[in-house]
Amino acid sequence: MGSNSPNRSPGSAPASYGIKPIHELENDLRKHFAVQWRKYKFEGLIGRGAFGLTFRVVEKLGANRSRRLAIKRALRPQQEDDLRNEIEWLKTLRGAEHIVRVLAFLDEPEPTTRSRRAQRTRKKDSQLNLRGSIVGITGPVVVLEYLENADIARLYERLVQHDQLLPNRILWSFFLCLIRACVALAYPPNAAEDEPNKLETIPTDGTAPSMIEHADLHTANVMISEAGGGFEEHDIVPPLKFIDFGRTREGFQGVSDNIWKISRIMINLIARQQVRISAGISEFKGFETRATEILHHGNGAKYPTLDDDMREFLARCLADEEKDRLSLADMLDIAERAVRTKTAAAYPGQAGETDEAIRDLLQRFVYDADT
């Protein structure tokens, strides 16, 4: 994870952490990692969210290899329980490809001695080494994978700035990512620390979905990762990952709440504006939907290249009555099939749908963009 939202500017961060100004807290962490300079390099505060501050650290892996890590602390002492809640949910969701991965965590009620920290960091197990690096930091702290490419909110701003519509193949891929993340919430993998991530799928044994609600899903809490990773569906388009689980809970709506939120994220990303779906209810193929903005009888002409299958898909997802909406299983099936079969050939005459054009767009708006 790059910040909370990982690449947001820290300029408007709250003035203090408890009785300490944030710059002093940052200096404390800088000193904490300075004594571990052979293994770690502290790079500073990179973001803040409603409940936490996020810092970036480089872990030196040897043989000229390294990786960046995101380290998150509570924004204020009274909000530590939110971070503890996030840690517990991240453990439950570990192993899902479209959820930010927790790498280590600790909850020290009191500062510990340097000798105790040194003893732990000498342990051979890599997970304990990483955990050992945060021994001595008071209160809950969590180490997360660092997501390099900012969040969907930042991408949204860039698209508006350059008047750029996203190609259909990116839209289908992004929607599939969001759906898979919802599958993770519905069927949490609860993987062991050493288990690799897997693509989220729905069990075939009749297991009932959980009632887990992210409860804070919006564009700034969906991060863009890197393409590749061993999954064919991400050979070109990078995966999206949910972050920020401080408010996550077992609620009353569960799956339906998460689906509704990701569908709103998608229509806003297509429209490149905050669509007032409450003011845009219309009839479509025998049911009422809030996706009027992108439908042909609404403002659909503003999106001339948008796949009609995507229009209908979002119309179903944003149906006004829950009985008219698609199930999570149907959504997963439709999006998987679209990503698999809708190649550039499915969009004749649209130069922006080729592999090369999509790679170029991602390079410009994601990988090379200012953060």
DRENZA-724511 format. One record per residue (C-alpha): x, y, z negated. Coordinates in Angstrom, 2 decimals, decimal comma. Each point is the difference from the previous one (the first is absolute). Layout:
N
site xx=X&yy=Y&zz=Z
...
% end
This chain:
371
site xx=0,00&yy=0,00&zz=0,00
site xx=1,45&yy=3,35&zz=0,96
site xx=-1,93&yy=2,08&zz=-2,56
site xx=-3,33&yy=0,39&zz=-1,71
site xx=-0,89&yy=1,06&zz=2,70
site xx=3,60&yy=-1,02&zz=0,67
site xx=1,13&yy=2,79&zz=2,31
site xx=-2,08&yy=2,85&zz=-1,34
site xx=1,79&yy=3,19&zz=-0,84
site xx=0,77&yy=0,19&zz=-3,73
site xx=-0,21&yy=3,80&zz=0,11
site xx=-3,40&yy=0,12&zz=-1,66
site xx=0,81&yy=-2,64&zz=-2,61
site xx=-1,26&yy=0,72&zz=-3,54
site xx=2,34&yy=2,09&zz=-2,10
site xx=0,83&yy=-2,56&zz=-2,63
site xx=-0,05&yy=-3,61&zz=-1,12
site xx=-1,30&yy=0,14&zz=-3,53
site xx=2,21&yy=2,66&zz=-1,58
site xx=2,73&yy=-0,42&zz=2,66
site xx=0,10&yy=1,97&zz=3,25
site xx=0,06&yy=-2,27&zz=3,02
site xx=3,47&yy=1,15&zz=1,02
site xx=1,30&yy=-1,23&zz=-3,36
site xx=-1,74&yy=-3,34&zz=0,49
site xx=1,65&yy=-0,25&zz=3,40
site xx=3,38&yy=0,82&zz=-1,52
site xx=-0,51&yy=-2,68&zz=-2,65
site xx=-0,60&yy=-2,61&zz=2,72
site xx=2,97&yy=1,29&zz=1,98
site xx=2,20&yy=-0,56&zz=-3,06
site xx=-1,60&yy=-3,40&zz=-0,60
site xx=1,04&yy=-1,21&zz=3,45
site xx=3,33&yy=1,84&zz=0,00
site xx=1,44&yy=-2,55&zz=-2,42
site xx=-1,01&yy=-2,71&zz=2,50
site xx=1,67&yy=1,78&zz=2,92
site xx=1,59&yy=-3,17&zz=1,38
site xx=-3,46&yy=-1,49&zz=0,58
site xx=-2,41&yy=2,94&zz=0,30
site xx=-0,17&yy=3,55&zz=1,34
site xx=-2,76&yy=2,28&zz=-1,28
site xx=-1,42&yy=2,26&zz=2,74
site xx=-2,62&yy=1,94&zz=-1,93
site xx=-3,68&yy=0,78&zz=-0,25
site xx=-1,87&yy=-0,69&zz=3,23
site xx=-3,65&yy=0,35&zz=-0,95
site xx=-2,75&yy=0,11&zz=-2,53
site xx=-3,57&yy=-1,17&zz=-0,16
site xx=-2,87&yy=0,27&zz=-2,44
site xx=1,69&yy=-2,25&zz=-2,55
site xx=3,66&yy=-0,40&zz=0,88
site xx=3,31&yy=1,39&zz=1,10
site xx=1,97&yy=-1,94&zz=2,57
site xx=3,77&yy=0,07&zz=0,39
site xx=2,26&yy=-1,52&zz=2,63
site xx=3,02&yy=-2,14&zz=-0,79
site xx=2,40&yy=-1,80&zz=2,33
site xx=0,99&yy=-3,53&zz=-1,01
site xx=3,41&yy=-1,04&zz=1,32
site xx=-0,19&yy=-3,63&zz=1,10
site xx=3,62&yy=-0,50&zz=1,04
site xx=1,66&yy=-0,55&zz=3,40
site xx=-1,03&yy=3,55&zz=1,00
site xx=-3,67&yy=-0,84&zz=-0,53
site xx=-2,47&yy=1,96&zz=-2,07
site xx=-3,71&yy=0,59&zz=-0,43
site xx=-2,08&yy=2,83&zz=-1,36
site xx=-2,33&yy=-0,56&zz=-2,93
site xx=-2,87&yy=2,04&zz=-1,43
site xx=-0,08&yy=0,38&zz=-3,78
site xx=-3,22&yy=1,21&zz=-1,56
site xx=-0,65&yy=1,45&zz=-3,43
site xx=-3,12&yy=1,41&zz=-1,62
site xx=-0,62&yy=3,67&zz=0,64
site xx=-0,71&yy=0,66&zz=-3,67
site xx=0,20&yy=-2,23&zz=-3,08
site xx=-3,79&yy=-0,07&zz=-0,32
site xx=-0,24&yy=-1,47&zz=3,50
site xx=2,28&yy=-2,94&zz=-0,67
site xx=-2,97&yy=-2,36&zz=-0,19
site xx=-0,82&yy=0,79&zz=3,63
site xx=3,49&yy=-1,13&zz=1,01
site xx=-0,35&yy=-3,12&zz=-2,15
site xx=-3,28&yy=-0,70&zz=1,80
site xx=1,74&yy=0,46&zz=3,36
site xx=2,79&yy=-2,38&zz=-0,96
site xx=-2,47&yy=-2,72&zz=-0,97
site xx=-1,90&yy=0,30&zz=3,28
site xx=3,21&yy=0,07&zz=2,04
site xx=1,02&yy=-3,28&zz=-1,64
site xx=-3,40&yy=-1,47&zz=0,88
site xx=0,27&yy=1,20&zz=3,61
site xx=3,65&yy=-0,96&zz=0,48
site xx=0,56&yy=-2,01&zz=3,17
site xx=-2,45&yy=1,96&zz=2,17
site xx=1,71&yy=1,54&zz=3,03
site xx=-2,23&yy=3,07&zz=0,00
site xx=0,44&yy=0,91&zz=-3,67
site xx=3,11&yy=1,82&zz=-1,20
site xx=2,20&yy=-2,63&zz=-1,67
site xx=1,00&yy=0,22&zz=-3,64
site xx=3,66&yy=-0,94&zz=-0,47
site xx=0,54&yy=0,51&zz=-3,73
site xx=-1,66&yy=1,62&zz=-2,99
site xx=0,62&yy=0,69&zz=-3,67
site xx=-1,84&yy=1,59&zz=-2,90
site xx=2,41&yy=1,12&zz=-2,72
site xx=-1,62&yy=1,68&zz=-3,00
site xx=3,37&yy=1,39&zz=-1,12
site xx=3,27&yy=0,74&zz=1,77
site xx=2,33&yy=-3,00&zz=-0,12
site xx=3,74&yy=0,01&zz=-0,40
site xx=2,39&yy=0,06&zz=2,92
site xx=1,55&yy=-3,27&zz=-1,17
site xx=-3,37&yy=-1,75&zz=0,18
site xx=-0,49&yy=1,37&zz=3,50
site xx=3,46&yy=-1,18&zz=1,00
site xx=-0,74&yy=-3,48&zz=-1,31
site xx=-3,12&yy=-0,24&zz=2,12
site xx=1,59&yy=1,36&zz=3,16
site xx=2,70&yy=-2,65&zz=-0,23
site xx=-2,58&yy=-2,73&zz=0,53
site xx=0,43&yy=-1,74&zz=3,32
site xx=-3,61&yy=-0,12&zz=1,06
site xx=-0,63&yy=2,85&zz=2,47
site xx=-3,43&yy=0,78&zz=-1,41
site xx=1,43&yy=0,36&zz=-3,48
site xx=2,80&yy=2,19&zz=1,36
site xx=-2,55&yy=2,36&zz=1,48
site xx=-2,04&yy=-0,09&zz=-3,16
site xx=3,16&yy=0,58&zz=-1,99
site xx=0,62&yy=3,24&zz=1,86
site xx=-3,02&yy=1,59&zz=-1,66
site xx=0,64&yy=-1,23&zz=-3,54
site xx=0,35&yy=3,06&zz=-2,18
site xx=-2,75&yy=2,02&zz=1,68
site xx=-2,74&yy=0,67&zz=-2,54
site xx=-3,59&yy=-0,94&zz=0,81
site xx=-1,34&yy=-1,92&zz=3,00
site xx=2,10&yy=0,16&zz=3,15
site xx=-0,37&yy=-1,93&zz=3,25
site xx=2,32&yy=-0,61&zz=2,94
site xx=-1,75&yy=-0,29&zz=3,37
site xx=1,00&yy=-0,61&zz=3,57
site xx=0,81&yy=3,29&zz=1,68
site xx=-2,23&yy=0,83&zz=2,96
site xx=1,96&yy=2,28&zz=2,27
site xx=-2,61&yy=1,52&zz=2,27
site xx=-2,33&yy=2,11&zz=-2,14
site xx=-3,75&yy=-0,45&zz=-0,22
site xx=-2,99&yy=0,14&zz=2,30
site xx=-0,80&yy=3,51&zz=-1,22
site xx=3,34&yy=1,22&zz=1,34
site xx=-0,54&yy=-1,80&zz=3,32
site xx=-3,44&yy=1,60&zz=0,18
site xx=1,59&yy=3,47&zz=-0,37
site xx=2,49&yy=-0,71&zz=2,79
site xx=-2,74&yy=-1,20&zz=2,36
site xx=-1,98&yy=3,20&zz=-0,61
site xx=3,08&yy=2,18&zz=0,47
site xx=0,79&yy=-1,54&zz=3,39
site xx=-3,62&yy=-0,65&zz=1,09
site xx=0,76&yy=-3,71&zz=0,40
site xx=-2,56&yy=-2,81&zz=0,04
site xx=1,20&yy=-3,42&zz=-1,10
site xx=-0,05&yy=-2,81&zz=2,58
site xx=-2,61&yy=-2,70&zz=-0,50
site xx=2,60&yy=-2,69&zz=-0,63
site xx=1,42&yy=1,96&zz=-2,94
site xx=-3,51&yy=0,62&zz=-1,33
site xx=-0,87&yy=-3,70&zz=0,15
site xx=3,30&yy=-0,92&zz=-1,67
site xx=-0,46&yy=2,57&zz=-2,76
site xx=-3,58&yy=-1,12&zz=-0,63
site xx=1,15&yy=-3,61&zz=-0,24
site xx=2,59&yy=1,05&zz=-2,60
site xx=-2,64&yy=1,74&zz=-2,10
site xx=-2,30&yy=-3,01&zz=0,27
site xx=2,77&yy=-2,38&zz=-1,04
site xx=0,73&yy=2,20&zz=-3,02
site xx=-3,69&yy=-0,26&zz=-0,94
site xx=0,29&yy=-3,78&zz=0,35
site xx=2,89&yy=0,12&zz=-2,48
site xx=-2,22&yy=1,83&zz=-2,48
site xx=-2,81&yy=-2,48&zz=0,55
site xx=2,28&yy=-3,05&zz=-0,23
site xx=3,13&yy=1,09&zz=-1,91
site xx=3,00&yy=-2,27&zz=0,72
site xx=1,66&yy=0,36&zz=-3,43
site xx=3,26&yy=-1,27&zz=1,51
site xx=3,16&yy=-0,78&zz=-1,94
site xx=2,86&yy=2,50&zz=-0,01
site xx=2,02&yy=-2,00&zz=2,52
site xx=-2,85&yy=-0,78&zz=2,41
site xx=0,10&yy=1,91&zz=3,30
site xx=-2,90&yy=2,11&zz=1,19
site xx=-2,71&yy=-1,63&zz=2,10
site xx=-2,71&yy=1,33&zz=2,25
site xx=-3,24&yy=0,23&zz=-1,92
site xx=-2,67&yy=-2,51&zz=0,99
site xx=-3,37&yy=-1,03&zz=-1,37
site xx=-0,07&yy=-3,43&zz=-1,71
site xx=-2,01&yy=-2,68&zz=1,76
site xx=-0,92&yy=-1,86&zz=-3,19
site xx=-2,90&yy=2,26&zz=-0,92
site xx=1,88&yy=1,98&zz=-2,65
site xx=-2,09&yy=3,01&zz=-1,00
site xx=1,63&yy=3,42&zz=0,50
site xx=1,09&yy=1,99&zz=-3,00
site xx=-1,64&yy=3,30&zz=-0,92
site xx=3,31&yy=1,90&zz=0,06
site xx=-0,39&yy=3,59&zz=1,17
site xx=3,06&yy=2,06&zz=0,83
site xx=-2,10&yy=3,01&zz=-1,13
site xx=2,37&yy=2,62&zz=1,46
site xx=0,16&yy=-0,81&zz=3,70
site xx=0,77&yy=2,96&zz=2,26
site xx=2,53&yy=0,88&zz=2,68
site xx=2,74&yy=0,99&zz=-2,47
site xx=-0,17&yy=-3,43&zz=-1,65
site xx=0,63&yy=-1,95&zz=3,18
site xx=3,67&yy=-0,16&zz=0,99
site xx=1,66&yy=-0,85&zz=3,30
site xx=2,71&yy=-2,67&zz=-0,16
site xx=2,39&yy=-1,28&zz=2,71
site xx=-0,82&yy=-2,07&zz=3,08
site xx=1,22&yy=-3,59&zz=0,08
site xx=0,19&yy=-1,91&zz=-3,24
site xx=-0,55&yy=-3,38&zz=1,61
site xx=-3,70&yy=0,45&zz=0,80
site xx=-0,93&yy=0,03&zz=3,68
site xx=-2,81&yy=2,51&zz=-0,47
site xx=2,60&yy=2,52&zz=-1,18
site xx=2,57&yy=-0,49&zz=2,75
site xx=-0,82&yy=3,49&zz=1,33
site xx=-2,33&yy=1,75&zz=-2,45
site xx=1,17&yy=0,22&zz=-3,64
site xx=-2,21&yy=-1,25&zz=-2,83
site xx=-1,94&yy=2,29&zz=-2,29
site xx=0,11&yy=-0,65&zz=-3,74
site xx=-2,22&yy=1,06&zz=-2,89
site xx=1,73&yy=1,81&zz=-2,87
site xx=-1,05&yy=1,60&zz=-3,31
site xx=-1,98&yy=-2,47&zz=-2,09
site xx=-0,31&yy=2,08&zz=-3,19
site xx=-3,79&yy=0,14&zz=0,30
site xx=-0,51&yy=-3,52&zz=1,35
site xx=-2,61&yy=-2,01&zz=-1,83
site xx=-2,52&yy=-2,77&zz=0,26
site xx=-3,08&yy=1,99&zz=0,94
site xx=-3,57&yy=-0,47&zz=1,09
site xx=0,50&yy=0,25&zz=3,77
site xx=3,41&yy=-1,56&zz=0,56
site xx=0,37&yy=-0,99&zz=3,66
site xx=-2,73&yy=2,31&zz=1,29
site xx=1,58&yy=3,06&zz=-1,67
site xx=3,43&yy=-0,76&zz=1,44
site xx=-1,42&yy=-0,61&zz=3,49
site xx=-1,94&yy=3,25&zz=-0,08
site xx=3,13&yy=1,95&zz=-0,99
site xx=2,23&yy=-1,47&zz=2,72
site xx=-2,70&yy=0,60&zz=2,61
site xx=-0,08&yy=3,66&zz=-1,00
site xx=3,81&yy=0,13&zz=0,26
site xx=-0,23&yy=-1,38&zz=3,54
site xx=-2,67&yy=2,38&zz=1,26
site xx=1,92&yy=2,94&zz=-1,45
site xx=3,20&yy=-1,22&zz=1,66
site xx=-1,75&yy=-0,30&zz=3,37
site xx=-1,67&yy=3,42&zz=-0,36
site xx=3,07&yy=1,60&zz=-1,63
site xx=-2,30&yy=1,78&zz=-2,40
site xx=-2,02&yy=-0,74&zz=-3,11
site xx=-3,23&yy=-1,24&zz=1,56
site xx=-3,11&yy=0,88&zz=-2,03
site xx=-1,61&yy=-3,39&zz=0,46
site xx=-2,82&yy=0,90&zz=-2,39
site xx=-1,15&yy=2,63&zz=2,51
site xx=0,26&yy=-2,22&zz=3,06
site xx=-2,44&yy=-2,89&zz=-0,37
site xx=-1,45&yy=-1,21&zz=3,31
site xx=-1,56&yy=-3,09&zz=1,52
site xx=2,23&yy=-2,36&zz=1,96
site xx=-1,10&yy=-3,35&zz=1,44
site xx=-2,87&yy=-0,37&zz=-2,43
site xx=1,66&yy=1,12&zz=-3,25
site xx=1,01&yy=3,29&zz=-1,60
site xx=3,68&yy=0,83&zz=-0,22
site xx=2,22&yy=2,75&zz=-1,31
site xx=2,52&yy=-0,40&zz=2,85
site xx=-1,85&yy=2,53&zz=2,20
site xx=3,16&yy=2,10&zz=0,45
site xx=1,60&yy=-2,57&zz=2,32
site xx=-3,11&yy=-1,36&zz=1,73
site xx=-1,00&yy=1,07&zz=3,51
site xx=-3,28&yy=1,55&zz=-1,19
site xx=1,93&yy=1,98&zz=-2,60
site xx=3,41&yy=1,58&zz=0,51
site xx=1,45&yy=-3,00&zz=1,79
site xx=0,97&yy=2,07&zz=3,05
site xx=2,77&yy=1,54&zz=-2,14
site xx=1,69&yy=-3,43&zz=0,04
site xx=-0,11&yy=-1,00&zz=3,67
site xx=2,56&yy=-2,80&zz=-0,24
site xx=-1,47&yy=-1,66&zz=-3,11
site xx=-0,87&yy=-3,67&zz=0,49
site xx=-3,77&yy=-0,52&zz=-0,02
site xx=0,58&yy=-3,17&zz=-2,02
site xx=1,64&yy=2,16&zz=-2,69
site xx=-2,96&yy=2,41&zz=0,07
site xx=-2,44&yy=-2,86&zz=-0,60
site xx=2,28&yy=-1,62&zz=-2,58
site xx=0,14&yy=3,18&zz=-2,09
site xx=-3,71&yy=0,58&zz=0,50
site xx=-0,62&yy=-3,40&zz=-1,62
site xx=2,51&yy=0,63&zz=-2,79
site xx=-1,64&yy=3,35&zz=-0,77
site xx=-3,60&yy=-1,20&zz=0,34
site xx=-2,20&yy=1,89&zz=-2,44
site xx=-1,57&yy=-3,16&zz=-1,38
site xx=2,35&yy=-2,64&zz=-1,39
site xx=-2,04&yy=-2,78&zz=1,63
site xx=0,98&yy=1,39&zz=3,43
site xx=3,73&yy=0,05&zz=-0,74
site xx=2,54&yy=-2,62&zz=0,99
site xx=1,35&yy=-2,39&zz=-2,60
site xx=3,68&yy=0,10&zz=-0,91
site xx=0,46&yy=-3,34&zz=1,79
site xx=-1,62&yy=1,34&zz=3,17
site xx=2,10&yy=3,15&zz=-0,14
site xx=3,18&yy=-2,04&zz=-0,35
site xx=-0,96&yy=-2,29&zz=2,88
site xx=-0,87&yy=2,87&zz=2,36
site xx=3,11&yy=2,04&zz=-0,82
site xx=2,33&yy=-3,02&zz=0,25
site xx=-1,43&yy=-0,87&zz=3,40
site xx=0,30&yy=3,60&zz=1,21
site xx=3,64&yy=0,31&zz=-1,03
site xx=0,77&yy=-3,35&zz=1,61
site xx=-1,83&yy=0,47&zz=3,29
site xx=-0,22&yy=3,73&zz=0,69
site xx=3,32&yy=0,47&zz=1,76
site xx=0,79&yy=2,89&zz=2,33
site xx=-1,90&yy=-1,87&zz=2,73
site xx=-3,22&yy=0,50&zz=-1,96
site xx=0,30&yy=3,75&zz=0,58
site xx=0,63&yy=0,52&zz=3,73
site xx=0,90&yy=3,55&zz=0,92
site xx=1,01&yy=0,93&zz=-3,57
site xx=3,77&yy=0,50&zz=0,08
site xx=0,11&yy=0,51&zz=-3,75
site xx=-0,94&yy=-3,63&zz=-0,67
site xx=3,18&yy=-1,61&zz=1,34
site xx=2,54&yy=-1,49&zz=-2,40
site xx=2,55&yy=2,63&zz=1,01
site xx=-2,42&yy=2,91&zz=-0,49
site xx=-1,05&yy=-1,29&zz=-3,42
site xx=3,62&yy=-0,39&zz=-1,10
site xx=0,74&yy=3,53&zz=1,19
site xx=-3,01&yy=1,44&zz=-1,85
site xx=0,93&yy=-1,79&zz=-3,22
site xx=3,57&yy=1,23&zz=0,32
site xx=-1,17&yy=3,58&zz=0,40
site xx=-2,82&yy=0,14&zz=-2,54
site xx=1,18&yy=-2,52&zz=-2,61
site xx=3,68&yy=-0,92&zz=0,06
site xx=1,55&yy=3,30&zz=1,15
site xx=-2,57&yy=2,35&zz=-1,49
site xx=0,94&yy=2,49&zz=-2,69
site xx=-0,98&yy=-1,16&zz=-3,45
% end
